[in-house]
Amino acid sequence: MDKNKRKRGSDRTGCQNKSTALIKELVQSNVDFPALIRKLAIRAMKNDTQAAKILFEYGFGKAPQQLDHTGSIGVKVIRDNI
């Protein structure tokens, strides 16, 4: 690969493209987050489970998801003779 050639696409984990960064900036500059959190809290107290889920994910992060695998993954363990 030519060293002077610029990489394209998702060459770095966590790197946003320009359109994603622009959309994120527009949303953050136009949304009143404290008011949004208050409204979510009120809806959560009125047994709105979706509002409660969003509120917890925003406040504490999304819970780890369990992955079920039913097939073989094809990993071979090779041991060297010591």
C-alpha positions in Angstrom: 0.0 0.0 0.0 1.3 3.4 -0.9 2.3 5.4 2.2 1.2 8.7 0.7 -2.3 7.3 0.0 -4.9 8.4 2.6 -7.0 5.7 4.2 -10.8 6.0 3.7 -13.7 4.6 5.7 -13.7 3.4 9.2 -10.0 3.1 9.7 -10.1 4.2 13.3 -12.4 3.0 16.0 -14.5 5.8 17.4 -13.7 8.2 14.6 -16.8 10.0 13.4 -17.4 11.1 9.8 -18.2 14.7 9.1 -22.0 14.2 8.7 -22.3 12.3 12.0 -20.3 15.0 13.8 -22.5 17.7 12.2 -25.7 16.0 13.2 -24.5 15.5 16.7 -23.5 19.1 17.0 -26.9 20.3 15.7 -28.8 18.1 18.2 -26.7 19.1 21.2 -26.9 22.8 20.4 -30.7 22.8 19.9 -32.0 20.4 22.7 -32.6 21.6 26.3 -31.2 18.4 27.9 -32.1 19.3 31.6 -35.8 19.9 30.5 -35.7 16.6 28.5 -34.4 14.7 31.5 -37.1 16.2 33.7 -39.8 15.2 31.2 -38.4 11.7 31.0 -38.4 11.4 34.8 -42.0 12.5 35.0 -43.1 10.0 32.4 -41.0 7.3 34.1 -42.8 8.0 37.4 -46.1 7.5 35.6 -45.1 3.9 34.7 -43.8 4.7 31.2 -41.3 1.9 30.8 -39.7 3.2 27.6 -39.1 6.6 29.3 -37.6 4.8 32.4 -35.3 2.7 30.1 -34.0 5.8 28.2 -33.5 7.6 31.5 -31.4 4.8 33.0 -29.4 4.3 29.9 -28.6 8.0 29.7 -27.7 8.2 33.4 -25.9 4.9 33.9 -25.0 3.6 30.4 -26.5 0.8 28.5 -26.5 -2.6 30.3 -24.3 -5.3 28.9 -26.1 -7.5 26.4 -26.0 -11.3 26.6 -25.0 -13.1 23.5 -26.2 -16.6 22.9 -24.1 -18.7 20.5 -25.5 -22.1 19.4 -22.9 -23.2 16.9 -19.3 -24.0 16.8 -16.8 -21.1 16.5 -14.1 -23.2 15.0 -11.2 -22.3 17.4 -8.4 -24.8 17.6 -6.0 -24.7 20.6 -2.4 -25.5 19.6 0.1 -26.3 22.3 3.8 -26.5 21.7 5.8 -29.2 23.2 7.8 -27.7 26.0 
